[in-house]
Amino acid sequence: MSNGAYTRSEFPTTSFHRTFSVGKSDRVYGALKYNSHPAIKPVVQISKLHLCKPLIRAIDSSNFKDEYAMSQRVTYRYYVGRKAMFDSDFKKAEECLSFAFRNCLRTCQKNKRMILIYLLPVKMLLGHMPAIQLLRKYDLMQFADVTKAVSEGNLRLLTEALTTHETFFTRCGIFLILEKLKIITYRNLFKKVYLLLRTHQLSLDAFLVALKFMGVEDADIEEVNCIVANLIYMV
């Protein structure tokens, strides 16, 4: 808060920050072991992710990180994975969220669905599209047209899918993450152009025609050039 006071959600993490400044004794780590997850959870929920860094560093450097019960380790990896996703560290996010999903009990369908809401965008940004059967099983068909659009390089469908389910994606905090899929959709569209023309020298005009065909009416050569430059940078 601007007046220097802390909200109820921020206070647990702030208390740990003060504890770290005192020292790193076994007693401190003992307290951390049993209270770190309650501190991380509200911080992630209020989107003040920078407050998590000291907690995560302390846990990862501690000797007891493997002593947690599996349920606690799943919870921890889930929140660290979410933080990594918002930091655009998608490989770390995939590692943490995949661990959480794999080790979450099969009977906890609601929790596995919650993990997938964040794991799916990360996987897609890394080029791995989810199977439709998985989306049906966990009632996440909001991702179906997004997946189809990215795979097909269909910019029009991607825009429609994001607009249709904007409320759901925004509520989950992943709308802006999913918008990053546009560059991968461009890549798949341009790949189709290459496969169609079968030449190692492609004119930017060919890409421009493809964009206009997909409903990007205001596209011009400069925009195509920028997109291609970004795609080259991604390689």
N, C-alpha and C positions, 0 to 999 in steps of 0.2 A: 504494500500500500504506500501511497505517496507521503503519508505523514510519519512513516517509519515503523508503524505498527504492522503486525502480521495477521493474516487471516488464519482461521482454524486449520485450513488445509496446508498452509505454508509452515505452521509452527513446528510440526514434528521434524521436518528436514532442517529448519533453522536451528533447532536444538542440537541435532547431530553435528552441524557445522561448528557450533561452539564447543562441542565435545572434542572434535578433531583438533581444535586449536589448543586444547589443554594437553593432549598427549595421546599416544597410541599404545596404551598398556593392554594387557590381556583382559583387564576388567572392562576397558572401553570396547574391545572387540567382542567381549561376551555380551555386552548390552546391544551392540550392533547386530549380533547374530539373531537375536530374538525380536528386534524391533525395526529392522531395516525395511522389510516389505511394507508394513503399515505406513512408513514414511515415504516410500517411493510411489505408492499407489495414488495418493491425492495429488502429488506433484505432477504426475503424468496427466491426471484428469483435468487439472487447471492449466495445463499447457505451459508450465514454467519449467521446461525440461532442463534448463541450465542448472537448476538446483539439484538435479540427480547426480551430477558428475562426481562430487566428493564421495557420495554414498557408493556409487558403482566402483570407483577406484579403490575404496577401502575394502569392499567385499571381494573384488577380484584379486587383491593383493594379500588377502588374509589366508590363514592356514585352515580355516574351518569351512571354506566355501563348498567343499564336497561332503560336509557333514549334515547339510540340510536334508530334511525328508524330501522325497521326490516331488511331492505336491508343492513344497516351498520353492524348489528349484524350477519347477514349471512356471510358477507365478513370477519368479524373478526374471527368468528368460523372456517371458511374455512382455513384461514392462521394459526391459532393456532392449528387446527387439523393436518395440514400438518407438522408443526413443531413437534408436539407430535409423529407423525408417524416416522419421521426421528430420534427422540430420543428413539424410540422403546417403547414408552408409548402407546401401542395400544388401551387400554381401553379408555384413554382420547381422543385419535385420533378418535375412533369410536363415542364417545359421541359428539364431536365437529362437525365432518363431517356429522353425521346423522342429527344433528340439522340444519346444513346448507342445506342439501339436502331436508329435510322435509319442510323447510320454504322458500326455493327458489321458486319463482313463476313458475307455470306450463308452462307459456308461454316462460320462459327463458330456453329452452331446451339445448342450448349451455352451459349455466352455470351449469345446473344440470349434464350434461355429464362430465364437468370438475371436479365437486365434486366427481362423481362416480369413476373417474380414480384413485383417492386416497382412496376413501372409500372401494372399492372392495377388494384391497389387504389387508386392515386392517381387514375387515370382514372375509376374508378367513383365515387369520392368527389366528383369534379367533374361527375358526371352522364353519363359516356360509358361505355356498356356494351360489352364486347368481343364480337365475333362468335364463334359456336361453332366456325367453321372455323379461326380463329386459335388457339383453345384446343386443338383437335385437332392442329393442325400442330406445336405446341410441347409436346405432352403435358402440358397444364395443365388437364385436365378437372376437377381439384379445384375450379376456379372456376366450373364450369358451373352448378351448382345455386345458388350464391351470386348469380351474375348473373341467373338466372331469378327468384329470390326477390325481389331488389331491384326488378327491372323490374315484377314483378306486384304488388308491395306485399304479398308473402306472408311474414309474420313467422314462421309455423310452419316453412316450408321453409328460411328463412334460419337459424333456430336449429338445425334438423336438419343442414344443410350444414356449418355451422361446427363442430358437434359431431363429425360424421363424419370431417372432415379436420383436426381440431384438432391432431393430432400434426404433420402436414405444415406447417400454418400457423404453429404455435408454433416449430418448428425453423427456419423461414425468418424468424421475428421479426415476422410481420405479423398475428398473431391479433388483437391489440388494435386494430390499424389497421382490420381488417375489421369489428370490432364497431361501429365508427363508422358503418358503412353502415346500421345500424338506423334512424337518424333519416331517412335518405333513403327507406327502406322504409316508414316511417310516412307520409312525404309522399305516396308513390305510392298507398298504401292510402287515405289521406284524399281524394286526388284522385278515386279510384274512387267513394267515397261521394258526392262532389259531383256527378260525372257521372251517378250513378244517381238522385239526388234532384232534380237540376236546379233548384236554388234558391240565391239569393245569400245567404240567411240559413240557416246550418246549426246545428242543435242539437248540443251536445257529447254528448248521449245517442246520437246517430247514430254518432259516432265510437267511443263506448264499445261499442256493439253490434258494430261491425266488429272491434274489438280482441278481444273475447271470442270472436267467430267464428274468429279467427285463433289461438286457443289461449291468449290472455293472460287467463286466468281471474281473476287477482287484480287486474285493472285496475279503477280507480274514476274518478270524475269529476275528482278532484284530479290524478290522473296524466294524464288526457286534457288537462286545462287546461295542465299543465306541458309536454306534448308540443307542443301548439298554440303555446304561447308561444315554445318553442325554434324551431319552424318559421318563425314570424314574424320572429324574430331573424336567421334565416339569409337572409332575403330581402334 
